[in-house]
Amino acid sequence: MDERDYARLIDFIESPVELEAGQLYIRKGMVARMNGFRFVVYSDDHGKHFHIVHRERGINARFSFPDIKLIDYKQERNTISSKEENNIRVFFKNPIYFTKLKKEFEKRYRG
């Protein structure tokens, strides 16, 4: 499976799924996943940032957009390593994922 196939698979997995007649379920704001981390844009947040959440490790970090830099943590008891922070930046250097993140911001912050 090449990178484009993988990106198509992720798009398919994150697309709406019909549950019952007239009901849909979608992972709102989730852009991607990597090594247990979820990258999420919340509609009710202020400022151009997104969250990097790892539930098992109790991590909720805020990263700036578009420069993908760590801003702070919701709770500082659990943090990410500098290696993980760098891996996140590298992940979003991939145009497929950066574009997904950009489109999520455009959807949530129109006007």
N, C-alpha and C positions, 0 to 999 in steps of 0.2 A: 504494500500500500504506500503510495507516495504522499507527499505533503498535501497536494490538492484533494486527493481522495479522503485523507484524514479530515481536512477542513469541511468537506461536503458531509461526511459522516457526523461531525459535531453539529453542523447546521441542522441536519435531519433530527438528531437526538433532541436538540433544543427547540424544535419547531412545535407548534400547538398539536396536541393529541386529543382526539375526540373521546370523551369519557361516556357520556350519555347524550341522547338527542338534545342538542342545543347547549351543551356544556363543554367548555374547553379548559384545558390546563396548560399553562405555559410558565416557564421559569423566568419570571419578570426580572429584567435587569442583569441576568447572568450572562456574561460575555464568553467565558471559557473556564476550563479547569486545568490544573497542572500540579502533579505530585501532592494531591490532597487539598490544594488551595483552590478556592473559587474566586473569580474576579467578577465583582458585582457593582453596578451603578444603581443607586437608589434615587427615586423620583423626588422624594421630599428633602434631600440633602441640599445644603447650600454650598456654593463654590464648585469649581471644576475639579472634582476628585472622585476616585472610586475606591471601593473597599476590597481588600484581600483577606478572605476569611478561611481559616482552617479550624473547623469545629473540634476535632479530636485534640488539637493542641491548644485550644482556647485563644486563637489569634484573630484579631480584627484590626488590621492596619489600614490607614488611609494613604493613598498614593495620589500625587498630582497628575493632572492631564493637561497638556499633551507630553510633558517632559518625563513622566513616569519616575517620580522621585518620592521617597518615603516622607510623609508629612509628620505623622504621629500614630499613636495607637489608641483605640477606644479604652483599653485597659492595658497598662504597661507591664503587668506581671508576666505575660508570655510574649516574646518577641521573635522576629525572624533573624537569621544570621545574615551577615554581609554577603555571603555566598548566595543565599536564597534571594536576597534583594537584587543582586546582580543577575541571577537567573531570570527573575521576573522582568527586568529591563530587556534582557536578550529575547525573552519570549515575545515581548511587544515590539521588538524590532522587526519581527516577521510581519510583512505588510498585511497578510490575511487577518491576523489577530488585532493589529493596530486599527485596521479599517473597521472591524467588528466593534471595537471599543468606541471609535469615533462615531459610528452610526448609532450606537446606544445613547451616547451623549446627545446627538442631534434629535433623537426620538424624544428624550426626556426633557430637553431644555430648549424647546422651540419658543422663540419670541423673547 
